[in-house]
Amino acid sequence: MTLPDGCFAQVLVDGQPCMRRVSVEVARVDRQARLRRAFLAGYIAARYEGRSPDQCLRFGVACGAESTARLGAGLIDPREARRLMGDVELSAIELPAEVG
């Protein structure tokens, strides 16, 4: 689920479902549609590179944040997105026993 500053996601880690909260400070929150598309593109690109689920989430959120700084749709600088990955916060969320 995307949010203005990142997302909540359930991913498989070592075959087990895990909930994650991923966030980064975003400069322009008025460009949410662009952020969501860039997140998805970044996540998929990282999966194709064979990165871990957590790294895919971090890169996706970094791509979304990077896209909000650009004029025009569909523009992402991958180098800048990789730099932003250092600012992306990722935390595990413990699920209640009945959720999952």
PLY file of the C-alpha trace (Angstrom):
ply
format ascii 1.0
element vertex 100
property float x
property float y
property float z
element edge 99
property int vertex1
property int vertex2
end_header
0.00 0.00 0.00
1.61 3.25 -1.08
1.64 6.29 1.17
2.83 9.87 0.60
6.24 9.03 2.09
6.66 5.36 1.10
4.68 2.16 1.56
3.61 -0.80 3.64
4.43 -4.10 1.93
4.32 -7.80 2.59
7.29 -9.66 1.08
8.69 -13.17 1.31
11.99 -13.42 3.17
13.43 -16.93 3.22
10.00 -18.22 2.19
8.21 -16.53 5.09
5.79 -13.57 4.70
7.09 -10.41 6.40
5.49 -6.98 6.70
7.66 -3.94 6.04
7.22 -0.19 6.45
9.44 1.75 4.04
9.64 5.55 4.08
11.68 8.50 2.89
11.22 12.24 3.11
9.59 13.37 -0.15
10.03 16.89 -1.49
6.82 17.11 -3.54
3.86 15.14 -2.24
1.53 16.66 -4.85
2.91 14.26 -7.48
1.59 11.06 -5.96
0.61 9.34 -9.24
4.15 9.80 -10.55
5.59 8.56 -7.27
3.52 5.35 -7.40
4.53 4.57 -10.99
8.20 5.25 -10.27
8.03 3.06 -7.15
6.67 0.16 -9.17
9.25 0.61 -11.93
12.09 0.75 -9.40
10.82 -2.27 -7.49
10.54 -4.36 -10.67
13.96 -3.22 -11.93
15.56 -4.28 -8.64
13.80 -7.67 -8.78
15.19 -8.23 -12.29
18.65 -7.47 -10.88
18.14 -10.25 -8.32
18.09 -7.99 -5.26
16.52 -9.05 -1.96
12.88 -8.10 -1.29
13.99 -5.45 1.24
16.43 -3.91 -1.26
13.69 -3.90 -3.91
11.39 -1.98 -1.57
14.13 0.49 -0.68
15.02 1.10 -4.35
11.35 1.43 -5.31
10.74 4.08 -2.63
13.96 5.87 -3.62
12.83 5.94 -7.27
9.45 7.33 -6.23
11.06 10.05 -4.16
13.54 10.89 -6.92
10.75 11.21 -9.49
9.02 13.95 -7.48
12.03 16.24 -7.97
11.78 16.14 -11.78
9.66 18.05 -14.24
7.92 15.77 -16.68
6.54 12.28 -16.32
8.68 9.17 -16.49
12.02 10.76 -15.66
14.23 9.09 -13.06
17.97 9.35 -12.61
19.02 5.87 -11.36
22.22 7.27 -9.83
20.23 9.76 -7.78
17.76 7.05 -6.75
20.67 4.87 -5.56
21.99 7.84 -3.57
18.56 8.34 -2.00
18.50 4.70 -0.87
20.70 5.81 2.03
17.82 8.01 3.25
15.16 5.30 2.95
14.07 3.83 6.28
12.92 0.22 6.35
11.45 -1.41 9.43
9.88 -4.78 10.10
6.32 -4.82 11.41
5.29 -7.66 13.69
1.95 -9.14 12.71
-0.62 -10.38 15.19
-1.07 -14.18 15.12
-4.39 -13.95 13.26
-2.97 -11.83 10.40
-0.89 -13.28 7.61
0 1
1 2
2 3
3 4
4 5
5 6
6 7
7 8
8 9
9 10
10 11
11 12
12 13
13 14
14 15
15 16
16 17
17 18
18 19
19 20
20 21
21 22
22 23
23 24
24 25
25 26
26 27
27 28
28 29
29 30
30 31
31 32
32 33
33 34
34 35
35 36
36 37
37 38
38 39
39 40
40 41
41 42
42 43
43 44
44 45
45 46
46 47
47 48
48 49
49 50
50 51
51 52
52 53
53 54
54 55
55 56
56 57
57 58
58 59
59 60
60 61
61 62
62 63
63 64
64 65
65 66
66 67
67 68
68 69
69 70
70 71
71 72
72 73
73 74
74 75
75 76
76 77
77 78
78 79
79 80
80 81
81 82
82 83
83 84
84 85
85 86
86 87
87 88
88 89
89 90
90 91
91 92
92 93
93 94
94 95
95 96
96 97
97 98
98 99
